[in-house]
Amino acid sequence: MKAIESSEWVIDGALTVWEPSDQMAEAPTNTPTDPTPPSFLQKDHIRGVLTQRQAGNTHRAYTCAVATLPGPLNTDAMTKAVNNFVRSHEGLRSTFVVNTDTASAQGTNGDAADAATAKASGGQPEFGGASVERKTVPASAIDLVPRVFAEAPDGAGTTTANDILNDYLPTHAVFDHFPGFVIGAVDKGKYCEVFYAVDHAFGDGLSLCVGILELMARYTGTPAPGLVEDTHPSFVEYTREEYQRAATVTPDSPGVKLMQEFVQATGGAPRFPLPTGIENNEPQPVKETQADFTLADANDVKVLRALAHEKGVSFSTVVFALLALAEHKAAKTSRYSTIVVNSTRGKKYATSQGWFCNFNPLTFDITGETLDDILPTVAEAQQKMREVLYEPVHASIMPLLAAGAVDASIFDSPQLVTYMDLSWFTEPEGSNIRLLTGTGKTKNASLWVFRNPDGLLVGSQAPDNPVAAESLQTFFHAFRDAVQDAVQNAASDRQ
């Protein structure tokens, strides 16, 4: 798997998309309101989309995965695969209806969820005075049918994904369209490509990865227990569980105390440590995808994994320690602080579709110059973070806001760091899975570090300007130097 820009994906074949039949399109209207409110992250996302819409901006907060399949497109087989995929995921059968003429509560049977919503939001009006209702249609209502969206281009001309989908995805892969995703295929004759584009409200990075693999397995008929199931554990159920956890948060909860410690250390939203070219604190368009930067090959990763095992820490502890050393080298910092995007799937939701994440603070002093020097400190800080993994960060922040202990600026485009272990994904041979990230504006440079069968890599989403580009290259090289120093030191210790 690798990240690419959408302009790199060339659609040189007939493009088919699967759209709801007339009956399916009407299903939300005929479905009772689901009392389950949007999850905390869904609320943030919906507010952002509505704000951008009101300003006249195009929705780009969706992501997409593309994969190659052998042979010409079998439309019947793909239609079956697409429908069974959607039927198995209740989260994908949900949509949201925006009511601009009311700010009423979201249903009558969601007492626990509503109480938690009121508590975690501080009773503030949401969605600019509008209300948002969830509609979750039954699996029996799913009927997606193929539509040839564009014929193959003539002659030697090539058409990129931008050319064809630039106007389609913003209006279809969005939270209040049903469904809030687009599945399509490009028939190239000797082979075809399937793509899955989903609004961020209905999927995260891992959803893209497992989703495209599930679609491929369903299409080819490849046995994939755990991945291909009649019913997956539901993101809607997960959302109810999240609100139940939020309702138990008090000013004395561990997550509240950790957030307070974090803000005292950072003074507000964490920032990328090098210049990003931001002027007058105004956000700038992001570089769609920074080219992934290789930090270590597969053999180097084996050395680092062995080191982690010897030290009694996780591999991710090693990764964050190396990130801190890179920052220390590149920016002369003495303390590492960031917001970590952690997966909250656990085993139950491992292959479900949805936004299974929490944003947890991580902060620690950089107590030395080598990996061995700082590993104990990083492990201790990471353990504190893990202890609050399932305490919704929105609920952790609200008591501090109410007490005036933190400022709302903590929500202002903080740096986010994601570590993803993709090494357990088995990609079918020749599938060439590519991930296309969403675009928008930012004041920060956020990072994702991922491990796959080829090694350890880092990517970024940052302002699209020369200053940020130069800073990222400086940081990436410092990161690679830290990784290689750790590998060499570990190898020397074994001799």
Stockholm file with secondary structure:
# STOCKHOLM 1.0

chainA/1-495         MKAIESSEWVIDGALTVWEPSDQMAEAPTNTPTDPTPPSFLQKDHIRGVLTQRQAGNTHRAYTCAVATLPGPLNTDAMTKAVNNFVRSHEGLRSTFVVNTDTASAQGTNGDAADAATAKASGGQPEFGGASVERKTVPASAIDLVPRVFAEAPDGAGTTTANDILNDYLPTHAVFDHFPGFVIGAVDKGKYCEVFYAVDHAFGDGLSLCVGILELMARYTGTPAPGLVEDTHPSFVEYTREEYQRAATVTPDSPGVKLMQEFVQATGGAPRFPLPTGIENNEPQPVKETQADFTLADANDVKVLRALAHEKGVSFSTVVFALLALAEHKAAKTSRYSTIVVNSTRGKKYATSQGWFCNFNPLTFDITGETLDDILPTVAEAQQKMREVLYEPVHASIMPLLAAGAVDASIFDSPQLVTYMDLSWFTEPEGSNIRLLTGTGKTKNASLWVFRNPDGLLVGSQAPDNPVAAESLQTFFHAFRDAVQDAVQNAASDRQ
#=GR chainA/1-495 SS CEEECGGGCBCCSEEEEEEECHHHHTGGGGSCEESCCCCHHHHHHHHHHHHHHHTTCCCCCEEEEEEEEESSCCHHHHHHHHHHHHHTCGGGGEEEEEETTCCCCSCSSCHHHHHHHHHHHTTCCCGGGCEEEEEECCGGGCCEEEEEEECCCSTTCCCBHHHHHTTTHHHHSSTTSSSSEEEEEEECSSEEEEEEEEEGGGCCHHHHHHHHHHHHHHHHTCCCTTTSCSCCCCHHHHHHHHHHHHTTCCTTSHHHHHHHHHHHHHSSSCCCSSCCCCCTTCCEEBCSCCCCEEEEEHHHHHHHHHHHHHHTCCHHHHHHHHHHHHHHHHHCCSEEEEEEEEECCTTTTTTCCSCCEEEEEEEEECCCSSHHHHHHHHHHHHHHHHHTTTSCHHHHHHHHHHHTSSCGGGGSSCCEEEEEECTTCCCCTTCCCEEECCCCEESSCEEEEEEETTEEEEEEECBSSHHHHHHHHHHHHHHHHHHHHHHHHHHHHHC
#=GC SS_cons         CEEECGGGCBCCSEEEEEEECHHHHTGGGGSCEESCCCCHHHHHHHHHHHHHHHTTCCCCCEEEEEEEEESSCCHHHHHHHHHHHHHTCGGGGEEEEEETTCCCCSCSSCHHHHHHHHHHHTTCCCGGGCEEEEEECCGGGCCEEEEEEECCCSTTCCCBHHHHHTTTHHHHSSTTSSSSEEEEEEECSSEEEEEEEEEGGGCCHHHHHHHHHHHHHHHHTCCCTTTSCSCCCCHHHHHHHHHHHHTTCCTTSHHHHHHHHHHHHHSSSCCCSSCCCCCTTCCEEBCSCCCCEEEEEHHHHHHHHHHHHHHTCCHHHHHHHHHHHHHHHHHCCSEEEEEEEEECCTTTTTTCCSCCEEEEEEEEECCCSSHHHHHHHHHHHHHHHHHTTTSCHHHHHHHHHHHTSSCGGGGSSCCEEEEEECTTCCCCTTCCCEEECCCCEESSCEEEEEEETTEEEEEEECBSSHHHHHHHHHHHHHHHHHHHHHHHHHHHHHC
//
